[in-house]
Amino acid sequence: MAKNILLAVLVVVIAFVAWQSYLFVRTTNTIKGMRVENIDFEDVKDGSYEGAVNAVLVSARVRVDVKDGAVTGIEILEHNHGPKYSGGPMVQRILDAQSLEVDAISGATGSSVAICKAVEKALIKGRGRKAALAAQADAGTTEETEAEAAGGN
């Protein structure tokens, strides 16, 4: 009877270790395959944007605030990660650099990449500031030209 219980416990432990190993390998491969595009922050319209990424054992959901072509704040709304990493240092690196081209936090590469990718996805939603500013400038020029053609100064 004791041998059967011991054998059952051993099978459960082996199955658990195998499952965790599988999840770890899947997470690692997902993170390695992620490419973070360096979004031009100056091309993002003013506003707040949310982005999320899920890499099996590591995930992040963020809200990014943009004003006058600069990221003014990044709030981590959700972050599933290893036991020691909060994500705050990665957020600070992005804010300080005003870029997604920042080094990952040593020992927290998966979380670092997930946070950057979530920020990228958020910023993509707000792209087009430069085109909007150019259109406004063109509209002003067109109005001035039309007024001059109509005999105005």
C-alpha positions in Angstrom: 0.0 0.0 0.0 2.8 2.5 0.9 4.6 1.6 -2.3 1.5 2.4 -4.4 1.1 5.8 -2.6 4.8 6.6 -3.1 4.6 5.6 -6.8 1.5 7.8 -7.3 3.2 10.7 -5.6 6.3 10.2 -7.8 4.2 10.1 -11.0 2.4 13.3 -10.0 5.8 15.0 -9.2 7.3 13.9 -12.5 4.2 15.1 -14.5 4.3 18.4 -12.7 8.0 18.9 -13.5 7.5 17.9 -17.1 4.6 20.4 -17.5 6.5 23.2 -15.9 9.5 22.5 -18.2 7.2 22.5 -21.2 5.8 25.9 -20.2 9.2 27.3 -19.5 10.5 26.3 -22.9 7.4 27.7 -24.6 7.7 31.0 -22.8 11.4 31.2 -23.7 10.8 30.5 -27.3 7.9 33.0 -27.4 10.1 35.7 -25.8 13.0 35.0 -28.1 10.7 35.3 -31.1 9.4 38.7 -30.1 10.7 41.7 -32.0 10.0 45.1 -30.5 9.6 47.8 -33.1 11.1 51.1 -32.0 8.1 53.4 -32.3 8.8 57.1 -33.0 7.3 58.6 -29.9 7.0 62.0 -31.6 4.6 60.3 -34.1 2.1 59.3 -31.4 -1.0 61.5 -30.9 -1.7 62.8 -27.4 -3.8 60.4 -25.3 -3.8 57.2 -23.3 -3.3 53.9 -25.0 -3.4 50.3 -23.7 -1.4 47.4 -25.0 -1.0 43.8 -23.8 1.2 40.8 -24.6 1.0 37.2 -23.4 4.1 35.0 -23.6 2.7 31.9 -21.7 4.3 32.4 -18.2 5.1 36.1 -18.7 2.4 38.7 -19.6 1.9 42.4 -19.3 -0.9 44.9 -19.9 0.1 48.6 -19.8 -1.5 52.0 -20.2 0.8 54.6 -21.9 0.2 58.3 -21.6 1.5 60.6 -24.4 1.6 64.4 -24.6 3.3 66.5 -27.2 5.2 63.6 -28.8 6.6 62.3 -25.5 5.6 59.4 -23.3 4.8 61.0 -20.0 3.7 57.9 -18.1 3.5 54.1 -18.3 1.3 52.3 -15.8 1.6 48.5 -15.5 -2.1 47.3 -15.2 -1.2 43.6 -15.1 2.1 41.8 -15.0 2.5 38.1 -14.5 6.2 37.3 -14.0 8.8 35.7 -11.9 8.9 36.2 -8.1 11.4 39.1 -7.9 10.6 41.5 -10.7 8.0 44.3 -10.6 8.6 45.9 -14.0 9.2 49.4 -12.5 12.9 49.5 -13.6 12.0 48.7 -17.2 9.3 51.4 -17.3 11.8 53.9 -16.0 14.3 52.9 -18.7 11.7 53.5 -21.4 10.7 56.9 -19.9 14.3 58.0 -19.5 15.3 57.0 -23.0 12.0 58.0 -24.6 12.5 54.9 -26.7 11.8 51.2 -26.8 15.5 50.6 -27.7 16.6 49.9 -24.1 18.5 47.1 -22.5 16.5 44.4 -20.7 16.8 44.1 -16.9 19.4 41.4 -16.0 17.6 38.4 -14.7 14.2 39.6 -16.0 14.7 39.4 -19.7 11.2 37.9 -20.3 9.4 40.5 -18.3 11.5 43.3 -19.9 10.6 42.1 -23.4 7.0 41.6 -22.5 6.7 45.1 -21.1 8.4 46.7 -24.1 6.1 44.8 -26.5 3.0 45.8 -24.6 4.2 49.5 -24.7 4.8 49.1 -28.4 1.3 47.7 -29.0 -0.2 50.6 -27.0 1.8 53.2 -29.0 0.9 51.7 -32.4 -2.7 52.6 -31.6 -1.8 56.3 -31.4 0.4 56.7 -34.4 -0.2 59.5 -36.9 0.6 62.7 -35.0 3.2 63.9 -37.6 0.7 63.3 -40.5 -2.0 65.1 -38.5 0.3 68.1 -37.8 1.3 68.2 -41.5 -2.4 68.1 -42.6 -3.2 70.9 -40.2 -0.3 73.0 -41.6 -1.3 72.2 -45.1 -4.9 73.2 -44.3 -3.7 76.5 -42.9 -1.6 77.1 -46.0 -4.5 76.3 -48.3 -6.9 78.6 -46.5 -4.3 81.5 -46.7 -3.8 80.8 -50.5 -7.6 80.7 -51.1 -8.0 84.0 -49.2 -5.2 85.6 -51.3 -6.8 84.3 -54.5 -10.1 85.8 -53.5 -8.5 89.2 -53.2 -7.6 89.3 -49.5 -4.2 90.2 -48.1 
